[in-house]
């Protein structure tokens, strides 16, 4: 199991590889633009080539994932927000593709209480359009788009595996030939907990993973966001805590990490660390929990 972290990309894309290597990350996740503005960063081909070359200088970092902007809302009924969401998602996908990343993690957005049915067709159309437009912009097939589960507040799409499966199934249907291999999911441990999904016993972990396998397919689980929680089970609040310091705790996280069917899935920390994000200490805790979890399943 590869274990890594979200790292900053200030100072240039290449700096993220160095930061990842410095904290012992085997996989990194980055933003390719500010996650809280609509402004798209127009990276040059020279930057993409430099990033790909820099990967040779940091061989311990084996995978890169990109996280799409937080502002994207493919469920919006505001035409301006929807247009901006489409443009930013397309740009994020195109950049990730040219970086040769392993995928783009996306929060689909919020229907603001209207229900998934109210925007289902729109979400499918926007995802399909963004993947196609990104492929054209990057002049090659876009990297996979990984839909992330959510904590559940504010009418966010993805509060359940069933919601994510509904979207993926819609994009797998008639007329969507060729999209299946471009779509998957990212599971966030804190969001699972906040949405009411516990995995504190071997039986609970097995039920959870079996559900992912049944509804979505484990081959489409692109990555795991590993976070403890500041808030209680079922709180519907997205509040990450350092591993072992929150309300999920070491036992449950270890059980989840050690489950045999998850060992090929890369893990990305999004914890606060010492205040500036995941650090070497938290990477060490993650590796300890993984070893502990594997021993629980032997």
Number of C-alpha atoms within 10 A of each C-alpha: 14 17 23 33 30 26 26 20 19 14 8 13 20 18 16 22 30 19 20 26 21 14 18 20 29 24 25 27 29 22 23 25 23 16 17 10 12 17 12 17 13 10 14 10 12 9 15 19 12 14 21 16 12 16 17 11 13 16 12 16 23 16 21 24 26 26 23 27 23 17 19 26 25 27 27 19 14 9 9 10 17 18 15 18 25 20 18 24 29 26 24 25 31 27 27 28 25 24 23 17 20 20 27 32 26 22 22 26 21 22 21 15 11 11 14 20 9 13 16 17 14 16 21 18 13 19 21 15 15 23 24 18 21 25 19 14 18 18 12 13 17 27 25 24 26 27 24 27 26 30 27 22 17 13 16 22 28 26 21 18 19 14 15 22 20 16 21 20 15 17 23 16 11 7 9 13 10 9 17 15 13 17 22 25 30 24 22 23 27 34 31 25 26 27 24 18 18 18 23 17 13 15 9 16 21 16 13 18 18 15 15 20 15 11 17 20 15 19 13 19 22 25 24 20 22 27 27 28 26 19 19 17 19 16 17 21 21 18 18 20 21 23 25 20 12 18 17 25 17 21 16 23 25 24 26 26 26 23 20 13 13 17 14 14 19 21 28 27 30 25 24 16 17 11 8 10 16 23 25 17 13 24 22 15 15 26 18 14 23 22 15 18 22 18 13 14 11 8
